[in-house]
């Protein structure tokens, strides 16, 4: 897992959750839960990013919304070639 700038926000959010949990349970359990939440979110975001890359690949066409294949839109290039 790669560290990105927005991970700082996630770290602070998990830190505040941990501080909130300390008032209800032992600090060690709050730390464990915070660590699990952090890595759970990182895994979830990583899987979603992977699914989106598979779904959209090189990108989507601005005109029709089709998936771009080999830097060309299958729908738009067919219509422009036949015209």
N, C-alpha and C positions, 0 to 999 in steps of 0.2 A: 504494500500500500504506500502510495506516494503522498507526501505532506504538501498541502496546498495552503494558500493564504486564508481561505475560508475555514480551514480547520481551526484557526485561532478562535473564531466565533463559537465553533462547536465545543472546543475545550472550555471556554468560559461558561457556556450554557451547562455543560456537564458538571463543571465545578460548582455552579450555583445550585444545581439539583442535589449534588452531594452535600453541600452546606445545609440545604433544607432537610435532607434526610437525617442528618446527624442529630437533629432535635428529637427524632422519633425512634432511632435505633443506635446501636453501637457504631462508633466511627469506622471500624474495620469493615462492617457490612455495608455502610454507605459508600466507602471507597470501592469495594468489590462491585457493587451495583453500578456506580458511576463508570468504572472501567468497562463493564459489560455493555452499558448503554453506548459508550463511545465506539467500541469496536463493532457493536451491532449496527449502528448507524453507518459506519464506514463500509461494512460488508453490504448493507442494503443499497447504498448509493453506488458502490462499485458494480453490483449486479445490474442495477437499473441502467447505468451508463453503458454497460456491455450490451444489454438488450437494445438500447436505443441505437448504438453503433451498428448492430446487426440489422436493425429495421431500416435505418436511413442511410447507412453506408456512406457514400460520398456526399449525400445531401438530398434535398428535394427541390423540384422545379418551382420557381416562383410563379409561373403562369398557371400551371395545371395541378401541381401538387404531387406529381409522380416521382418515384425514386429515380435518381440519376444513376445511370449505368455507363461506365467508360466515358465519363465526363460529357454525356449527352442524355437528353430526356427522350425516352422512347416515343412518347405521345406527341410531343411538340416537333421533334425532328422528322417524324413521319409526315405530319401535316405540312411542314415547310418544304420537304422534298417533293411531295406530290403536287404542290401548287405551281 
